[in-house]
Structures are given as structure tokens and as C-alpha cells.
Amino acid sequence: MATLEVIHTYRHLYRALLHAVQFAQPARFVARDRLRRAFREGEGQLDNRSLIRTLRFLEAAARTRGIEHKVLKNLLFVDYHRYYDSRRPWKHVERAMKQPPKQDTQKHIEKTAYKHYDMTVAMLNKSMGLCLR
């Protein structure tokens, strides 16, 4: 069972995310799913300094449409397309089964497409002391 501190942290982050994305429909669901995934994995410990900095970042994103808002918007946009590109309708899967198999280079590109993006977000978190991903 989750402790009271973890529950409050989740609620504060979720509320700040909703205000930062201004309750926009696809962004709020992506943010909610991402936050749930982060709390359910449970591999990391709660770092109060990074949580406070992340809350300040989200509050700044909610206040003005500055760099914080644009960074958050782009993170959620990439996550949205990353998730929905992997979930294709059955018609597309059927059509892909009828086509010849893909070349090795195309498979390699699909596997490593988000590698540089993930490394950039990790460096952003490390340099600013955030926990965005």
C-alpha cells in the first residue's frame, strides 16, 4: 500500500500537470498515463528536491506560454505519437502481413528512433534536477 506522502506527491504532480496543459484533451490523458506509469514502476525513490523543482517547472509552464510550456507540450506530443504509432488498427496489420518483410536497416531505424530523444530528456532532467520522465 502506498504511503500518504506518495499519494500527496502524485496528486500534486497530477494537478500541476493538468494546469500546465490547460486541461487540453489528448495532452491530459498522455500526462496522466505517463505519471501513472512512473509511480507504478516503483524503481526510483522520491527525491524531494527534484519533485519541488518539477512542480516549479510545471507551475511556470501553467503561468505563461514560455519555454517551459513549449518543452512540456513537445514532450507530451512525442509521447502521444510514440504510443499511438505502436498501436495500429487491424487493417494496417493485415496489410503489413501481405507485404514483403522489411529490410534490416528499416528495422534498426524503428528500434533506435527514440534513442537520441530519450538521452536528451535524461540530460535535461540531470542538468535541471527535474523528474520529467
A tleap script that builds the chain and sets N, CA, C and O, in Angstrom:
source leaprc.protein.ff14SB
mol = sequence {
  NMET ALA THR LEU GLU VAL ILE HIE THR TYR
  ARG HIE LEU TYR ARG ALA LEU LEU HIE ALA
  VAL GLN PHE ALA GLN PRO ALA ARG PHE VAL
  ALA ARG ASP ARG LEU ARG ARG ALA PHE ARG
  GLU GLY GLU GLY GLN LEU ASP ASN ARG SER
  LEU ILE ARG THR LEU ARG PHE LEU GLU ALA
  ALA ALA ARG THR ARG GLY ILE GLU HIE LYS
  VAL LEU LYS ASN LEU LEU PHE VAL ASP TYR
  HIE ARG TYR TYR ASP SER ARG ARG PRO TRP
  LYS HIE VAL GLU ARG ALA MET LYS GLN PRO
  PRO LYS GLN ASP THR GLN LYS HIE ILE GLU
  LYS THR ALA TYR LYS HIE TYR ASP MET THR
  VAL ALA MET LEU ASN LYS SER MET GLY LEU
  CYS LEU CARG
}
set mol.1.N position { 0.837 -1.186 0.000 }
set mol.1.CA position { 0.000 0.000 0.000 }
set mol.1.C position { 0.881 1.249 0.000 }
set mol.1.O position { 1.939 1.284 0.629 }
set mol.2.N position { 0.432 2.238 -0.698 }
set mol.2.CA position { 1.200 3.460 -0.829 }
set mol.2.C position { 1.089 4.309 0.437 }
set mol.2.O position { 0.046 4.351 1.089 }
set mol.3.N position { 2.161 4.963 0.756 }
set mol.3.CA position { 2.143 5.835 1.921 }
set mol.3.C position { 1.433 7.141 1.576 }
set mol.3.O position { 1.193 7.454 0.410 }
set mol.4.N position { 1.113 7.870 2.596 }
set mol.4.CA position { 0.393 9.128 2.420 }
set mol.4.C position { 1.240 10.143 1.655 }
set mol.4.O position { 0.706 10.932 0.875 }
set mol.5.N position { 2.547 10.127 1.871 }
set mol.5.CA position { 3.445 11.060 1.177 }
set mol.5.C position { 3.448 10.801 -0.336 }
set mol.5.O position { 3.439 11.741 -1.130 }
set mol.6.N position { 3.461 9.537 -0.722 }
set mol.6.CA position { 3.458 9.189 -2.142 }
set mol.6.C position { 2.137 9.606 -2.784 }
set mol.6.O position { 2.122 10.104 -3.909 }
set mol.7.N position { 1.045 9.405 -2.080 }
set mol.7.CA position { -0.268 9.779 -2.611 }
set mol.7.C position { -0.351 11.287 -2.803 }
set mol.7.O position { -0.839 11.757 -3.831 }
set mol.8.N position { 0.124 12.051 -1.816 }
set mol.8.CA position { 0.097 13.508 -1.941 }
set mol.8.C position { 1.005 13.987 -3.067 }
set mol.8.O position { 0.656 14.917 -3.794 }
set mol.9.N position { 2.154 13.363 -3.212 }
set mol.9.CA position { 3.071 13.731 -4.294 }
set mol.9.C position { 2.425 13.487 -5.641 }
set mol.9.O position { 2.507 14.328 -6.536 }
set mol.10.N position { 1.784 12.338 -5.790 }
set mol.10.CA position { 1.094 12.010 -7.046 }
set mol.10.C position { 0.010 13.048 -7.345 }
set mol.10.O position { -0.099 13.527 -8.474 }
set mol.11.N position { -0.777 13.389 -6.348 }
set mol.11.CA position { -1.872 14.339 -6.557 }
set mol.11.C position { -1.359 15.732 -6.902 }
set mol.11.O position { -1.924 16.405 -7.763 }
set mol.12.N position { -0.291 16.169 -6.236 }
set mol.12.CA position { 0.272 17.488 -6.540 }
set mol.12.C position { 0.815 17.522 -7.967 }
set mol.12.O position { 0.575 18.479 -8.704 }
set mol.13.N position { 1.540 16.486 -8.351 }
set mol.13.CA position { 2.086 16.448 -9.711 }
set mol.13.C position { 0.976 16.382 -10.752 }
set mol.13.O position { 1.051 17.053 -11.781 }
set mol.14.N position { -0.049 15.582 -10.496 }
set mol.14.CA position { -1.143 15.437 -11.454 }
set mol.14.C position { -1.903 16.753 -11.608 }
set mol.14.O position { -2.239 17.155 -12.722 }
set mol.15.N position { -2.171 17.419 -10.492 }
set mol.15.CA position { -2.871 18.704 -10.546 }
set mol.15.C position { -2.039 19.736 -11.303 }
set mol.15.O position { -2.574 20.490 -12.116 }
set mol.16.N position { -0.734 19.772 -11.041 }
set mol.16.CA position { 0.136 20.725 -11.728 }
set mol.16.C position { 0.216 20.416 -13.221 }
set mol.16.O position { 0.250 21.331 -14.044 }
set mol.17.N position { 0.245 19.127 -13.572 }
set mol.17.CA position { 0.254 18.755 -14.988 }
set mol.17.C position { -1.027 19.187 -15.685 }
set mol.17.O position { -0.984 19.689 -16.808 }
set mol.18.N position { -2.159 18.998 -15.032 }
set mol.18.CA position { -3.429 19.410 -15.637 }
set mol.18.C position { -3.467 20.914 -15.875 }
set mol.18.O position { -3.940 21.366 -16.918 }
set mol.19.N position { -2.977 21.682 -14.925 }
set mol.19.CA position { -2.950 23.131 -15.110 }
set mol.19.C position { -1.945 23.525 -16.190 }
set mol.19.O position { -2.182 24.470 -16.942 }
set mol.20.N position { -0.832 22.809 -16.268 }
set mol.20.CA position { 0.201 23.152 -17.251 }
set mol.20.C position { -0.267 22.879 -18.676 }
set mol.20.O position { 0.074 23.628 -19.591 }
set mol.21.N position { -1.036 21.822 -18.873 }
set mol.21.CA position { -1.524 21.521 -20.228 }
set mol.21.C position { -2.873 22.174 -20.480 }
set mol.21.O position { -3.460 22.000 -21.548 }
set mol.22.N position { -3.371 22.930 -19.495 }
set mol.22.CA position { -4.621 23.674 -19.591 }
set mol.22.C position { -5.798 22.755 -19.911 }
set mol.22.O position { -6.715 23.134 -20.639 }
set mol.23.N position { -5.760 21.563 -19.369 }
set mol.23.CA position { -6.826 20.572 -19.496 }
set mol.23.C position { -7.120 20.201 -20.954 }
set mol.23.O position { -8.226 19.763 -21.270 }
set mol.24.N position { -6.141 20.374 -21.836 }
set mol.24.CA position { -6.313 20.004 -23.246 }
set mol.24.C position { -6.461 18.495 -23.342 }
set mol.24.O position { -5.768 17.750 -22.650 }
set mol.25.N position { -7.369 18.048 -24.205 }
set mol.25.CA position { -7.792 16.674 -24.136 }
set mol.25.C position { -6.736 15.610 -24.416 }
set mol.25.O position { -6.564 14.738 -23.564 }
set mol.26.N position { -6.023 15.605 -25.522 }
set mol.26.CA position { -5.075 14.493 -25.634 }
set mol.26.C position { -3.895 14.624 -24.672 }
set mol.26.O position { -3.354 13.618 -24.214 }
set mol.27.N position { -3.496 15.857 -24.365 }
set mol.27.CA position { -2.321 16.060 -23.520 }
set mol.27.C position { -2.577 15.621 -22.087 }
set mol.27.O position { -1.680 15.074 -21.446 }
set mol.28.N position { -3.770 15.845 -21.576 }
set mol.28.CA position { -4.023 15.467 -20.184 }
set mol.28.C position { -4.048 13.961 -19.998 }
set mol.28.O position { -3.663 13.460 -18.942 }
set mol.29.N position { -4.500 13.230 -21.019 }
set mol.29.CA position { -4.521 11.774 -20.913 }
set mol.29.C position { -3.121 11.190 -21.044 }
set mol.29.O position { -2.784 10.220 -20.367 }
set mol.30.N position { -2.313 11.774 -21.907 }
set mol.30.CA position { -0.933 11.330 -22.046 }
set mol.30.C position { -0.171 11.611 -20.755 }
set mol.30.O position { 0.594 10.768 -20.287 }
set mol.31.N position { -0.378 12.792 -20.181 }
set mol.31.CA position { 0.294 13.150 -18.934 }
set mol.31.C position { -0.139 12.227 -17.801 }
set mol.31.O position { 0.687 11.798 -16.996 }
set mol.32.N position { -1.428 11.923 -17.738 }
set mol.32.CA position { -1.931 11.029 -16.692 }
set mol.32.C position { -1.336 9.634 -16.825 }
set mol.32.O position { -0.909 9.040 -15.835 }
set mol.33.N position { -1.308 9.113 -18.047 }
set mol.33.CA position { -0.761 7.770 -18.261 }
set mol.33.C position { 0.727 7.716 -17.950 }
set mol.33.O position { 1.218 6.739 -17.385 }
set mol.34.N position { 1.435 8.767 -18.319 }
set mol.34.CA position { 2.869 8.823 -18.065 }
set mol.34.C position { 3.160 8.889 -16.563 }
set mol.34.O position { 4.072 8.226 -16.070 }
set mol.35.N position { 2.382 9.688 -15.849 }
set mol.35.CA position { 2.557 9.814 -14.403 }
set mol.35.C position { 2.205 8.507 -13.697 }
set mol.35.O position { 2.901 8.092 -12.771 }
set mol.36.N position { 1.135 7.864 -14.129 }
set mol.36.CA position { 0.769 6.564 -13.550 }
set mol.36.C position { 1.872 5.538 -13.743 }
set mol.36.O position { 2.228 4.800 -12.824 }
set mol.37.N position { 2.406 5.507 -14.964 }
set mol.37.CA position { 3.473 4.552 -15.264 }
set mol.37.C position { 4.690 4.793 -14.376 }
set mol.37.O position { 5.309 3.847 -13.889 }
set mol.38.N position { 5.026 6.060 -14.169 }
set mol.38.CA position { 6.187 6.390 -13.348 }
set mol.38.C position { 5.983 5.969 -11.895 }
set mol.38.O position { 6.920 5.491 -11.255 }
set mol.39.N position { 4.789 6.137 -11.376 }
set mol.39.CA position { 4.539 5.773 -9.988 }
set mol.39.C position { 4.320 4.278 -9.810 }
set mol.39.O position { 4.594 3.744 -8.735 }
set mol.40.N position { 3.840 3.599 -10.825 }
set mol.40.CA position { 3.596 2.160 -10.703 }
set mol.40.C position { 4.861 1.332 -10.874 }
set mol.40.O position { 4.971 0.239 -10.318 }
set mol.41.N position { 5.818 1.850 -11.642 }
set mol.41.CA position { 7.065 1.107 -11.809 }
set mol.41.C position { 7.777 0.960 -10.474 }
set mol.41.O position { 8.290 -0.111 -10.152 }
set mol.42.N position { 7.808 2.022 -9.711 }
set mol.42.CA position { 8.337 1.966 -8.362 }
set mol.42.C position { 9.814 1.677 -8.240 }
set mol.42.O position { 10.271 1.296 -7.162 }
set mol.43.N position { 10.580 1.845 -9.306 }
set mol.43.CA position { 12.005 1.547 -9.224 }
set mol.43.C position { 12.803 2.690 -8.604 }
set mol.43.O position { 13.892 2.465 -8.077 }
set mol.44.N position { 12.279 3.903 -8.660 }
set mol.44.CA position { 13.007 5.049 -8.128 }
set mol.44.C position { 12.485 5.477 -6.770 }
set mol.44.O position { 11.373 5.135 -6.369 }
set mol.45.N position { 13.303 6.221 -6.086 }
set mol.45.CA position { 12.926 6.770 -4.795 }
set mol.45.C position { 12.438 8.200 -4.995 }
set mol.45.O position { 12.798 8.861 -5.968 }
set mol.46.N position { 11.621 8.661 -4.069 }
set mol.46.CA position { 11.140 10.032 -4.140 }
set mol.46.C position { 12.238 10.977 -3.657 }
set mol.46.O position { 12.678 10.901 -2.509 }
set mol.47.N position { 12.666 11.852 -4.534 }
set mol.47.CA position { 13.665 12.860 -4.196 }
set mol.47.C position { 12.945 14.190 -4.053 }
set mol.47.O position { 12.432 14.725 -5.035 }
set mol.48.N position { 12.900 14.726 -2.848 }
set mol.48.CA position { 12.124 15.937 -2.581 }
set mol.48.C position { 12.615 17.136 -3.384 }
set mol.48.O position { 11.804 17.939 -3.847 }
set mol.49.N position { 13.922 17.268 -3.557 }
set mol.49.CA position { 14.460 18.418 -4.305 }
set mol.49.C position { 14.019 18.376 -5.762 }
set mol.49.O position { 13.609 19.396 -6.316 }
set mol.50.N position { 14.101 17.203 -6.388 }
set mol.50.CA position { 13.696 17.117 -7.789 }
set mol.50.C position { 12.189 17.253 -7.942 }
set mol.50.O position { 11.720 17.795 -8.943 }
set mol.51.N position { 11.419 16.769 -6.967 }
set mol.51.CA position { 9.969 16.938 -7.024 }
set mol.51.C position { 9.574 18.406 -6.892 }
set mol.51.O position { 8.676 18.870 -7.595 }
set mol.52.N position { 10.229 19.133 -6.006 }
set mol.52.CA position { 9.933 20.560 -5.844 }
set mol.52.C position { 10.303 21.319 -7.112 }
set mol.52.O position { 9.555 22.192 -7.553 }
set mol.53.N position { 11.446 20.994 -7.697 }
set mol.53.CA position { 11.854 21.654 -8.942 }
set mol.53.C position { 10.900 21.315 -10.084 }
set mol.53.O position { 10.595 22.171 -10.915 }
set mol.54.N position { 10.431 20.076 -10.126 }
set mol.54.CA position { 9.489 19.682 -11.170 }
set mol.54.C position { 8.164 20.415 -10.988 }
set mol.54.O position { 7.567 20.868 -11.966 }
set mol.55.N position { 7.704 20.534 -9.760 }
set mol.55.CA position { 6.470 21.289 -9.511 }
set mol.55.C position { 6.623 22.753 -9.912 }
set mol.55.O position { 5.698 23.339 -10.475 }
set mol.56.N position { 7.770 23.345 -9.630 }
set mol.56.CA position { 8.018 24.734 -10.055 }
set mol.56.C position { 8.031 24.842 -11.574 }
set mol.56.O position { 7.500 25.797 -12.140 }
set mol.57.N position { 8.640 23.857 -12.231 }
set mol.57.CA position { 8.675 23.833 -13.693 }
set mol.57.C position { 7.262 23.769 -14.255 }
set mol.57.O position { 6.932 24.498 -15.191 }
set mol.58.N position { 6.427 22.904 -13.692 }
set mol.58.CA position { 5.046 22.761 -14.164 }
set mol.58.C position { 4.221 24.006 -13.875 }
set mol.58.O position { 3.377 24.393 -14.684 }
set mol.59.N position { 4.458 24.637 -12.727 }
set mol.59.CA position { 3.747 25.879 -12.411 }
set mol.59.C position { 4.154 26.993 -13.368 }
set mol.59.O position { 3.319 27.803 -13.770 }
set mol.60.N position { 5.418 27.037 -13.730 }
set mol.60.CA position { 5.877 28.034 -14.700 }
set mol.60.C position { 5.279 27.764 -16.075 }
set mol.60.O position { 4.966 28.695 -16.817 }
set mol.61.N position { 5.123 26.494 -16.408 }
set mol.61.CA position { 4.501 26.138 -17.684 }
set mol.61.C position { 3.027 26.526 -17.694 }
set mol.61.O position { 2.483 26.864 -18.745 }
set mol.62.N position { 2.385 26.480 -16.544 }
set mol.62.CA position { 0.979 26.852 -16.460 }
set mol.62.C position { 0.782 28.365 -16.473 }
set mol.62.O position { -0.212 28.857 -17.006 }
set mol.63.N position { 1.734 29.112 -15.884 }
set mol.63.CA position { 1.594 30.565 -15.774 }
set mol.63.C position { 1.710 31.255 -17.121 }
set mol.63.O position { 0.850 32.058 -17.482 }
set mol.64.N position { 2.751 30.957 -17.859 }
set mol.64.CA position { 2.994 31.649 -19.124 }
set mol.64.C position { 3.258 30.636 -20.222 }
set mol.64.O position { 3.538 29.466 -19.959 }
set mol.65.N position { 3.165 31.100 -21.435 }
set mol.65.CA position { 3.453 30.226 -22.562 }
set mol.65.C position { 4.908 30.416 -22.995 }
set mol.65.O position { 5.194 30.701 -24.158 }
set mol.66.N position { 5.801 30.255 -22.049 }
set mol.66.CA position { 7.218 30.421 -22.291 }
set mol.66.C position { 7.882 29.112 -22.670 }
set mol.66.O position { 7.249 28.204 -23.208 }
set mol.67.N position { 9.170 29.035 -22.377 }
set mol.67.CA position { 9.960 27.874 -22.771 }
set mol.67.C position { 9.505 26.609 -22.026 }
set mol.67.O position { 9.526 25.515 -22.590 }
set mol.68.N position { 9.098 26.761 -20.766 }
set mol.68.CA position { 8.645 25.597 -20.006 }
set mol.68.C position { 7.401 24.978 -20.630 }
set mol.68.O position { 7.281 23.757 -20.735 }
set mol.69.N position { 6.485 25.838 -21.038 }
set mol.69.CA position { 5.253 25.356 -21.660 }
set mol.69.C position { 5.549 24.642 -22.980 }
set mol.69.O position { 4.951 23.611 -23.285 }
set mol.70.N position { 6.471 25.201 -23.751 }
set mol.70.CA position { 6.815 24.590 -25.042 }
set mol.70.C position { 7.527 23.254 -24.859 }
set mol.70.O position { 7.286 22.312 -25.615 }
set mol.71.N position { 8.405 23.167 -23.856 }
set mol.71.CA position { 9.109 21.911 -23.583 }
set mol.71.C position { 8.115 20.835 -23.176 }
set mol.71.O position { 8.161 19.717 -23.689 }
set mol.72.N position { 7.220 21.167 -22.260 }
set mol.72.CA position { 6.218 20.200 -21.808 }
set mol.72.C position { 5.289 19.782 -22.943 }
set mol.72.O position { 4.954 18.605 -23.080 }
set mol.73.N position { 4.885 20.737 -23.739 }
set mol.73.CA position { 3.998 20.457 -24.876 }
set mol.73.C position { 4.666 19.490 -25.856 }
set mol.73.O position { 4.029 18.555 -26.341 }
set mol.74.N position { 5.943 19.717 -26.144 }
set mol.74.CA position { 6.659 18.844 -27.068 }
set mol.74.C position { 6.908 17.458 -26.475 }
set mol.74.O position { 6.845 16.460 -27.194 }
set mol.75.N position { 7.189 17.385 -25.173 }
set mol.75.CA position { 7.358 16.077 -24.536 }
set mol.75.C position { 6.083 15.246 -24.631 }
set mol.75.O position { 6.131 14.057 -24.945 }
set mol.76.N position { 4.955 15.870 -24.363 }
set mol.76.CA position { 3.684 15.154 -24.425 }
set mol.76.C position { 3.297 14.815 -25.860 }
set mol.76.O position { 2.696 13.771 -26.112 }
set mol.77.N position { 3.639 15.691 -26.801 }
set mol.77.CA position { 3.364 15.426 -28.215 }
set mol.77.C position { 4.131 14.201 -28.700 }
set mol.77.O position { 3.575 13.350 -29.395 }
set mol.78.N position { 5.403 14.112 -28.336 }
set mol.78.CA position { 6.215 12.966 -28.740 }
set mol.78.C position { 5.708 11.690 -28.076 }
set mol.78.O position { 5.644 10.639 -28.714 }
set mol.79.N position { 5.352 11.777 -26.806 }
set mol.79.CA position { 4.815 10.594 -26.121 }
set mol.79.C position { 3.509 10.127 -26.739 }
set mol.79.O position { 3.276 8.925 -26.866 }
set mol.80.N position { 2.662 11.063 -27.121 }
set mol.80.CA position { 1.394 10.711 -27.752 }
set mol.80.C position { 1.637 9.923 -29.034 }
set mol.80.O position { 1.048 8.862 -29.241 }
set mol.81.N position { 2.506 10.447 -29.889 }
set mol.81.CA position { 2.755 9.770 -31.159 }
set mol.81.C position { 3.574 8.500 -30.989 }
set mol.81.O position { 3.435 7.561 -31.773 }
set mol.82.N position { 4.405 8.464 -29.996 }
set mol.82.CA position { 5.187 7.255 -29.723 }
set mol.82.C position { 4.260 6.109 -29.326 }
set mol.82.O position { 4.455 4.968 -29.742 }
set mol.83.N position { 3.264 6.423 -28.526 }
set mol.83.CA position { 2.337 5.393 -28.063 }
set mol.83.C position { 1.373 4.973 -29.174 }
set mol.83.O position { 1.160 3.781 -29.393 }
set mol.84.N position { 0.791 5.949 -29.876 }
set mol.84.CA position { -0.223 5.609 -30.871 }
set mol.84.C position { 0.365 5.118 -32.186 }
set mol.84.O position { -0.342 4.486 -32.970 }
set mol.85.N position { 1.628 5.389 -32.446 }
set mol.85.CA position { 2.254 4.802 -33.632 }
set mol.85.C position { 2.500 3.315 -33.444 }
set mol.85.O position { 2.517 2.555 -34.412 }
set mol.86.N position { 2.690 2.903 -32.200 }
set mol.86.CA position { 2.911 1.482 -31.954 }
set mol.86.C position { 1.606 0.696 -31.963 }
set mol.86.O position { 1.619 -0.521 -32.149 }
set mol.87.N position { 0.481 1.375 -31.765 }
set mol.87.CA position { -0.828 0.727 -31.791 }
set mol.87.C position { -1.492 1.021 -33.120 }
set mol.87.O position { -2.048 2.101 -33.321 }
set mol.88.N position { -1.434 0.071 -34.012 }
set mol.88.CA position { -2.021 0.265 -35.330 }
set mol.88.C position { -3.343 -0.491 -35.432 }
set mol.88.O position { -3.521 -1.520 -34.780 }
set mol.89.N position { -4.264 0.006 -36.239 }
set mol.89.CA position { -5.517 -0.721 -36.439 }
set mol.89.C position { -5.266 -2.066 -37.130 }
set mol.89.O position { -4.236 -2.262 -37.774 }
set mol.90.N position { -6.192 -2.954 -36.990 }
set mol.90.CA position { -6.039 -4.296 -37.529 }
set mol.90.C position { -5.889 -4.294 -39.039 }
set mol.90.O position { -5.189 -5.149 -39.582 }
set mol.91.N position { -6.526 -3.358 -39.735 }
set mol.91.CA position { -6.404 -3.280 -41.192 }
set mol.91.C position { -4.950 -3.047 -41.613 }
set mol.91.O position { -4.472 -3.632 -42.584 }
set mol.92.N position { -4.266 -2.195 -40.874 }
set mol.92.CA position { -2.866 -1.906 -41.199 }
set mol.92.C position { -1.983 -3.120 -40.910 }
set mol.92.O position { -1.041 -3.393 -41.655 }
set mol.93.N position { -2.276 -3.837 -39.851 }
set mol.93.CA position { -1.502 -5.031 -39.520 }
set mol.93.C position { -1.706 -6.094 -40.588 }
set mol.93.O position { -0.752 -6.754 -41.001 }
set mol.94.N position { -2.939 -6.262 -41.037 }
set mol.94.CA position { -3.239 -7.222 -42.096 }
set mol.94.C position { -2.509 -6.871 -43.390 }
set mol.94.O position { -1.941 -7.739 -44.053 }
set mol.95.N position { -2.534 -5.600 -43.732 }
set mol.95.CA position { -1.868 -5.145 -44.955 }
set mol.95.C position { -0.355 -5.349 -44.851 }
set mol.95.O position { 0.291 -5.711 -45.835 }
set mol.96.N position { 0.208 -5.122 -43.672 }
set mol.96.CA position { 1.647 -5.295 -43.476 }
set mol.96.C position { 2.043 -6.768 -43.571 }
set mol.96.O position { 3.156 -7.085 -43.990 }
set mol.97.N position { 1.145 -7.660 -43.187 }
set mol.97.CA position { 1.451 -9.091 -43.271 }
set mol.97.C position { 1.534 -9.561 -44.718 }
set mol.97.O position { 2.258 -10.509 -45.022 }
set mol.98.N position { 0.803 -8.906 -45.608 }
set mol.98.CA position { 0.795 -9.288 -47.023 }
set mol.98.C position { 2.007 -8.743 -47.771 }
set mol.98.O position { 2.370 -9.268 -48.823 }
set mol.99.N position { 2.634 -7.698 -47.241 }
set mol.99.CA position { 3.794 -7.096 -47.899 }
set mol.99.C position { 5.052 -7.905 -47.602 }
set mol.99.O position { 5.090 -8.663 -46.633 }
set mol.100.N position { 6.081 -7.743 -48.434 }
set mol.100.CA position { 7.344 -8.440 -48.154 }
set mol.100.C position { 7.965 -7.926 -46.862 }
set mol.100.O position { 7.702 -6.793 -46.458 }
set mol.101.N position { 8.790 -8.749 -46.206 }
set mol.101.CA position { 9.393 -8.319 -44.933 }
set mol.101.C position { 10.313 -7.108 -45.123 }
set mol.101.O position { 10.863 -6.888 -46.202 }
set mol.102.N position { 10.464 -6.334 -44.050 }
set mol.102.CA position { 11.275 -5.122 -44.090 }
set mol.102.C position { 12.757 -5.472 -44.103 }
set mol.102.O position { 13.172 -6.552 -43.681 }
set mol.103.N position { 13.528 -4.533 -44.596 }
set mol.103.CA position { 14.971 -4.720 -44.619 }
set mol.103.C position { 15.537 -4.503 -43.222 }
set mol.103.O position { 14.871 -3.942 -42.352 }
set mol.104.N position { 16.777 -4.956 -43.016 }
set mol.104.CA position { 17.414 -4.842 -41.709 }
set mol.104.C position { 17.613 -3.389 -41.288 }
set mol.104.O position { 17.483 -3.061 -40.108 }
set mol.105.N position { 17.929 -2.516 -42.246 }
set mol.105.CA position { 18.164 -1.117 -41.882 }
set mol.105.C position { 16.877 -0.456 -41.400 }
set mol.105.O position { 16.909 0.354 -40.474 }
set mol.106.N position { 15.759 -0.790 -42.010 }
set mol.106.CA position { 14.498 -0.194 -41.584 }
set mol.106.C position { 14.103 -0.690 -40.194 }
set mol.106.O position { 13.563 0.082 -39.401 }
set mol.107.N position { 14.359 -1.950 -39.886 }
set mol.107.CA position { 14.082 -2.476 -38.549 }
set mol.107.C position { 14.964 -1.785 -37.513 }
set mol.107.O position { 14.515 -1.464 -36.413 }
set mol.108.N position { 16.222 -1.561 -37.880 }
set mol.108.CA position { 17.157 -0.895 -36.975 }
set mol.108.C position { 16.699 0.538 -36.695 }
set mol.108.O position { 16.791 1.002 -35.558 }
set mol.109.N position { 16.215 1.230 -37.701 }
set mol.109.CA position { 15.746 2.606 -37.531 }
set mol.109.C position { 14.529 2.636 -36.608 }
set mol.109.O position { 14.420 3.513 -35.752 }
set mol.110.N position { 13.623 1.688 -36.779 }
set mol.110.CA position { 12.437 1.651 -35.927 }
set mol.110.C position { 12.796 1.371 -34.468 }
set mol.110.O position { 12.149 1.896 -33.562 }
set mol.111.N position { 13.812 0.558 -34.234 }
set mol.111.CA position { 14.213 0.237 -32.864 }
set mol.111.C position { 14.921 1.402 -32.187 }
set mol.111.O position { 14.761 1.605 -30.983 }
set mol.112.N position { 15.697 2.168 -32.941 }
set mol.112.CA position { 16.526 3.217 -32.353 }
set mol.112.C position { 16.024 4.624 -32.648 }
set mol.112.O position { 16.779 5.583 -32.483 }
set mol.113.N position { 14.795 4.776 -33.071 }
set mol.113.CA position { 14.281 6.095 -33.462 }
set mol.113.C position { 14.230 7.068 -32.297 }
set mol.113.O position { 14.492 8.256 -32.484 }
set mol.114.N position { 13.906 6.605 -31.119 }
set mol.114.CA position { 13.742 7.486 -29.971 }
set mol.114.C position { 14.933 7.469 -29.023 }
set mol.114.O position { 14.854 8.033 -27.932 }
set mol.115.N position { 16.015 6.846 -29.409 }
set mol.115.CA position { 17.165 6.733 -28.519 }
set mol.115.C position { 17.767 8.106 -28.203 }
set mol.115.O position { 18.017 8.424 -27.040 }
set mol.116.N position { 17.997 8.910 -29.230 }
set mol.116.CA position { 18.579 10.234 -29.029 }
set mol.116.C position { 17.623 11.128 -28.233 }
set mol.116.O position { 18.060 11.905 -27.383 }
set mol.117.N position { 16.348 11.019 -28.502 }
set mol.117.CA position { 15.344 11.799 -27.770 }
set mol.117.C position { 15.367 11.450 -26.282 }
set mol.117.O position { 15.347 12.339 -25.430 }
set mol.118.N position { 15.409 10.157 -25.975 }
set mol.118.CA position { 15.447 9.722 -24.572 }
set mol.118.C position { 16.706 10.210 -23.869 }
set mol.118.O position { 16.656 10.599 -22.702 }
set mol.119.N position { 17.823 10.190 -24.565 }
set mol.119.CA position { 19.069 10.677 -23.969 }
set mol.119.C position { 19.004 12.187 -23.721 }
set mol.119.O position { 19.526 12.669 -22.716 }
set mol.120.N position { 18.376 12.931 -24.619 }
set mol.120.CA position { 18.238 14.376 -24.447 }
set mol.120.C position { 17.368 14.705 -23.239 }
set mol.120.O position { 17.692 15.605 -22.463 }
set mol.121.N position { 16.267 13.980 -23.079 }
set mol.121.CA position { 15.390 14.207 -21.922 }
set mol.121.C position { 16.112 13.837 -20.631 }
set mol.121.O position { 15.955 14.519 -19.618 }
set mol.122.N position { 16.894 12.775 -20.657 }
set mol.122.CA position { 17.656 12.387 -19.463 }
set mol.122.C position { 18.674 13.462 -19.095 }
set mol.122.O position { 18.855 13.764 -17.916 }
set mol.123.N position { 19.341 14.041 -20.094 }
set mol.123.CA position { 20.296 15.117 -19.813 }
set mol.123.C position { 19.599 16.372 -19.303 }
set mol.123.O position { 20.139 17.071 -18.445 }
set mol.124.N position { 18.412 16.666 -19.815 }
set mol.124.CA position { 17.637 17.798 -19.323 }
set mol.124.C position { 17.274 17.599 -17.857 }
set mol.124.O position { 17.401 18.517 -17.047 }
set mol.125.N position { 16.824 16.398 -17.523 }
set mol.125.CA position { 16.483 16.099 -16.134 }
set mol.125.C position { 17.700 16.221 -15.224 }
set mol.125.O position { 17.607 16.765 -14.124 }
set mol.126.N position { 18.826 15.718 -15.681 }
set mol.126.CA position { 20.039 15.742 -14.865 }
set mol.126.C position { 20.550 17.158 -14.669 }
set mol.126.O position { 20.930 17.529 -13.559 }
set mol.127.N position { 20.566 17.958 -15.734 }
set mol.127.CA position { 21.125 19.299 -15.630 }
set mol.127.C position { 20.219 20.242 -14.826 }
set mol.127.O position { 20.718 21.125 -14.128 }
set mol.128.N position { 18.908 20.068 -14.917 }
set mol.128.CA position { 17.997 20.957 -14.204 }
set mol.128.C position { 17.494 20.365 -12.897 }
set mol.128.O position { 16.830 21.058 -12.125 }
set mol.129.N position { 17.791 19.115 -12.637 }
set mol.129.CA position { 17.345 18.482 -11.410 }
set mol.129.C position { 15.862 18.176 -11.403 }
set mol.129.O position { 15.215 18.256 -10.359 }
set mol.130.N position { 15.313 17.823 -12.568 }
set mol.130.CA position { 13.894 17.534 -12.692 }
set mol.130.C position { 13.641 16.032 -12.734 }
set mol.130.O position { 14.570 15.226 -12.786 }
set mol.131.N position { 12.381 15.686 -12.711 }
set mol.131.CA position { 11.995 14.284 -12.917 }
set mol.131.C position { 10.846 14.242 -13.908 }
set mol.131.O position { 9.723 13.879 -13.560 }
set mol.132.N position { 11.140 14.620 -15.155 }
set mol.132.CA position { 10.108 14.680 -16.180 }
set mol.132.C position { 9.813 13.333 -16.825 }
set mol.132.O position { 8.718 13.144 -17.355 }
set mol.133.N position { 10.719 12.424 -16.798 }
set mol.133.CA position { 10.464 11.153 -17.464 }
set mol.133.C position { 10.628 10.036 -16.498 }
set mol.133.O position { 10.456 8.874 -16.864 }
savepdb mol mol.pdb
quit
